[in-house]
Every structure is written in C-alpha cells, then in structure tokens.
C-alpha cells in the first residue's frame, strides 16, 4: 500500500503540515503547542495532532448546530480519521481545505510515529460529551473527563518524541489533568455563559454555594472556599507530575518545564485574585516570559530522575518527508533506569 507521501509527493505533504502549524500558532492554550522550543522533527507532527483536536473541540462548541447535530458532525470527524488511517487515499477527499490538510498530515504522522488511534478516539469522546453533559456530580467525574480531554495530548507528544514508558505516562497524565483543571477554573465565567459547569456539584452543596450566584457575576465566601480547595488539588496534581520534565531529554525537557511553569503561573494568579474571574480572566503574556524562562533555567531536577531511552520510534522523518529509513535504524534503545522519590 502506498504511503501518503508517495500519493501526494513531498511538496503537498509539507503544505498540509504548514497549514496545521498555522492553526497551532493562531490559537491560545495554557501550554505551548508546536512551539519553536520543540525539537524541529517533532513540530509538524505535534501541530497535526493539535489541529485535529482543535477543530474537533470547535465542532463541539461553536456554531448554531443543535446538540444532536454536533454529535453527528463529531462522529463524522472520527469516521474520517478511521478512513484516513486505514487507506491513505481517503485523506484526499476534496472538502474543507483546512480539514483536508489535517487528515493528510495526520495520516502520515500516525503511520510515521505509530500513534495509537485510541488516544484520538478518547479526545473526540470528551468533546462529544461536552455536547450533552453540562454538570459534574463529583470530582471523579471531572477527572474522567480530563483523562480523555487532556491526557491523550501529553501521551501523543511523548510518543512523537519516542518515549513509551508507564512512569513517564503517569507523570504526564498528572500534568495534563492539572492543566485542564486550571483551565476550568480560569474559564469559569466563559463556561458558565455556555451553560456548562465543571465544579463538582457535591462540593458546592457541602459548602452551601449556589449556582445562582454566578448569574450575578460574583463569588461568595462559599464559592471561594470551594475554588480554594479545588486549586489545592490542582496544585497537588502539578507537583505529582513535575518529574515528567526531568524524565525526557533535549529541547523537549525545556518545553515541558515551561508547560508546567505556565500552568502553575495561572494557578498562582487565580489564587492571588481570590478566583474572581469575572473582573479579570488570568492569562499568560509576553511579560511572563522572563520569569518563566528564569524559573525553567534554574529548575531543580528531582533526585533519581533522568531521561530513559527512547523507543524505536525516536528520530523520524521530520513530518514533511515520506518515511525513509526504518525507525530502528534511526535510534538506539536501552533499558530505562528506575527513578526514586515517588
């Protein structure tokens, strides 16, 4: 079966990846995606993954479609992914130019990096849930959503980099979940306007906090108490996953440090303004760069952690080229060493 690169030629594939990278640069997230800090061979692959997730998220949230129509569109989005991964030519369907580019690039990325399609399915299942579920009874329900909406992104980035290690996956899951939680608390007002609330209802009831208070755009003492407790759990999750930045090597290590620091910075700002996001939504800007970079450079590596060897998927064709040498010819593997301090 011919590869996507053979079907399209190198120039068309490069154009598809370039379109994905533009999409990645044009959207804001707490953690940097496809940034120039990533090793160059990783950037197109990460951009393709991000573009797929970004569009799926938009399909679930934006436009005037009914909830049923949104679910149908998301199902079609996932069907097209399945079609494109089974048959490279399926990615050549002429439709929306952005969509075509995403599936052309993603087809190549999944094959070249040997990415599990199940992780993409988890992402779409979370976005699909957003079309119908607007309240979460317990914190465990929120964590289950994060497991599908955020954690797959971290694991896909690790697989693209060539890492496949359960300990790194666990640390990455903690950071990705913490980033998602911080985003929930940061976007409390915006989500409320869309009729959605990720703060667990059982904790609101226990504290005597009422949903109606949000209609008045004010946080009562009861609400602040709930948010303070949620922020503490979010910080604990960040701290549990901090070692992920010590267990990878090269430029990815700096990227993950900044990702972690950026999420913690958002949490710091939320706490400083006592979680009142109605007056000001905390975000990161260029003014934060010097401090974040300083903290990344002076980062203290956790004792007993060091980058394990990459899997045989390390290296790669850089995304915009058809696969050449086999993955085993591009990397050498060795046994990862155990880390302590957990």
N, C-alpha and C positions, 0 to 999 in steps of 0.2 A: 504494500500500500504506500503510495507516495506521501511524503510529509507535506505540511502546509508550505514550508519553504520551497519545495520543489514545484508545488502547484502554482504558487504566486510569484516566485522569484524574490530575490533578496530585497529589492527596492520597495516592492509593495508591502512586504512584512515590516520593513523599517518604518514605512509611513504609518502603518497600523499602530506600531508601538509608540511612535511620536505623538499620535493623536491621544493615546492613553496617557502619556506623560503630561500633555497639556491639560487633560482633565484632572489629573492628580494635582497639578500646580494651582489650578483655579479654584480648588475647594479647601476649606479650612477644617482642620481637625486638631485635637489636643496633641496628638503625636505626629511627628513629621513622616510623611509618606513619600516614597520615591525621591527623597531629598538627595542633594549632592554629597551628603555625608556617607551614603551607602556606597559600597564598592560598585564601580561602574558596571560590571557584568550583571549585577542584581537589579539595577534601576528599572530597566524596561519590564522585567518580569513582575516586580512589585507594583509598578504602575498598572499593568494589565489586571492584576488581582484587585487593586484598589478601584479601578474603573468599573469592573464588573459589580463590585459591592456597592459603589456609589450610585450607579444607575438603578440597581435593584432597590436600594433604600429610597431613592427618589420616586420610583414607581409605587412604592407602598405609601408614600406621604404626600406627594404633590399632585396637582391637577384636580379636576372636578369629578373623577370617577367615583362610583359607589364602592363600598367595601367589597362587594362580590366581584365587581369589575377589576378592582385592584388585585384581588387574589387570582383571578383568571390571567391577568397580564403577568403576574409573578410566576405562575405555573408555566406560561409560555416562555418566559425568560429562562427558567430552569430546563425546560424541554429543549430549547435551542442549545444550551450548554451541553446537554447529553448528546444531542445530534452532532454537534461540532467535535466533541471528543471521540465519538465513535467513527466518524467519517470526516476527514479534513475538508472535503469539498462542501460539506454542509455549512461551513463558515462563510461560503462565498455567496450566500443568498443576498440579493440586492434589496436593501430596505433603508433604514436609517443609517447614514454614513458613520455616525459615532458607534452605533450598535455593531455594524459590520466590522469596524476596526477592532472593537473589544474582543469579539469572538475569533477573529483571525489571529490576534496576538495571543489570546488566552489559549487557543488550541495549541499553538506552538509552545507556550510556557508550560502547560500541563504535561505535554509529551516530553519536553526537554528536561524539565525539573522533576518529572514523575510525581506530580502532586496528586494527593487523594481527592477525588471528586466529592467524597463525603463531606469534606470541610466546606466546600461551596454550597452543598445542599443544606448544611447547618445554617449558613448565613441567610439563605433565602427563607428557610423555615422561620427564623427570627423576624425577618421583615414581614413575612406573611402573617405572623402572629400580631404584628402591630396594626393590621387592618381590622382586627376584631376585638382584641383584648386591650382594655383601657385601664384596668386596675389590677393590682397585685396584692393578694391577701397577706403573704408572708415574705420575709427576706429570702427564703429559699427559692421562692418562685422568681424573684428578681435575679438571683444568681443563676438559675436555669436559663433565663433569657440571655444573660451575659455569656454563658457557656457557648451559646450559639451565635450571638451577635458580635462578640468581640474576640473571644479566644481563638476562633479559626484563623483570624487575620495574623495573630502572632505566630501560630504554628506554620502557616503558609510561608511567612517571611523566613522562619528558621529552615524550612525545607528548601526554599530557594537558595539559602546560604549554604546548604549541605549538612545541616545539623538534624539528626534524628536520635534524640536521647530523652528518655522519660523524665529525667530530673530537670532538664532544661525546659521541656514542655510544661512541667508543673509550675516552674517559676514564671514562665511566660504567661501561663493562664492567670496567675495571680495579678501580674501587672496589667494585662489586658482587661480583666474584670474590674480592677481598680480604676483604670482609665474610663471604662464605660460608666461606672458608678459616679465618678467625679463629673462626668458629662451630664448625667441625670440631675445631679444637684445643681450644677451650673445652669442647666436649661429648664429648671423647674417652671419658670413662668411661661416659656415658649411651649413646653409640653402641655401645660395646663390650658393654654389657649386652644390647643388642638384637641382638647378633651381627654388627655392622657396623663396618668399619674403613676410614677414608679416608686413612690414612697410607700412602704408596706402598710396596708390598712390596719392590721392588728396592732402595729406600733402607734399609729395615730390614735386609735381607740384607747389604748393603755395610757397614753399621755393626756387624753382629753382634748386633742387637737381636732379641729373641724375643717372639712374641705371648703366650706363656705367662706372661711377666712381668706382663701386665695382669691376669691372673686373681688374682695376689697383691696387686693394687692398689698397685703400686709402679713407679716409673720408675727404671730403672738408668741408669748413666752413658751407656750406648749409646743408650738411648731419649732421654735429654735432648739428646744430640748431634744426633739426627735431628730432634727438635722444634725445636731452636735453628736449624738450617738451614732448616726449613720456615717458621719465623717470619720469618727474614730475607727469604725470597722473598715472603712475605705483605706485609711492610713495603714492599718494593720496589714491589709492585703498588699499595699505597695511595699511595705517593709519585708513581707514574706517573699515577694518576688524580686526584690532588689538584686539578688545574686545572678539573675539572668544576664545582666550586663557584664558580669565577671566570667561567665562561662562560654563566651564567644570571643573570637579574636578579630584582629584587624579593625577596619573602619566601622564595622557593624557594632563593635563594642562601644565606640563613642556615640553612635546613633542611638543605641539603647539606653545609654546613660542619659542623654538629653531627653529621650522619650520619658523616662522615669522622672527626671527632674522637672520636666514641663508639667506632668500630671500632678506632682506634689506641689508645684507652684500654684496651680489652680486651686488646690485644696487649701493652701495657706491663705489665699485671697478670700476664698469663701468664708473661712473662719474669721479672718480679720474684719470682714463686713457683716459678721454675725448672720451669714446665709441669706441676707436680704438681696435677692437678685432682681427685685422689682425696681429698685433705684438704679442698679448698675449690674450688668452681667459681666463677671470676671472673665478675662481672656488674656492671652499672651500676645505681646507685640515686640517690635524691634528693640524697645527699651529694656526688655528682659534678657536679650541675647548676651550681653557682657556677663551678667551674674550667672546665667545658666552655663555659659562656657567656662567660667571660672570654677564653678562647682563641679563640672564634668572633668576638668583637668586635675583638680585637687581631690577627686573621688578616691575614697579609701576602699581598696579591694577587700572583700570578705575573706577571712582566713580559710585556706583549704580549697578555694575555688580557682580553677584555671580552665582555659578552653579545652574541651575534649576534641578528639579528632573528628573531622567532618566525615559524613557518609560518602559513598562513592558518587553522589550527585553533586559534590562540590565542584567548583570551577564552572565550566559551561560555555555556551557559545555567545553569551552576551545578549541574548534575547533577539537581536535583529538579524541573526545569521542562522541558516539551517544547521542542524547538528552536524558536526564533523567527526572528530574522534569520539570514541566511546567515553562514558563518564569514568570508567575505571582507569582509562589512560590519562585522565585529566587530574586525578587526585590519588593520594595515598592515604589509606586508612590505618588507624591504630586504635587500641582499646582506650576508652575514656577512663580517667582516673576518678576515684571516688572523692566527693567533697565532704567536708565536715561542717559543723556549725548549724545544722538544720534542727 
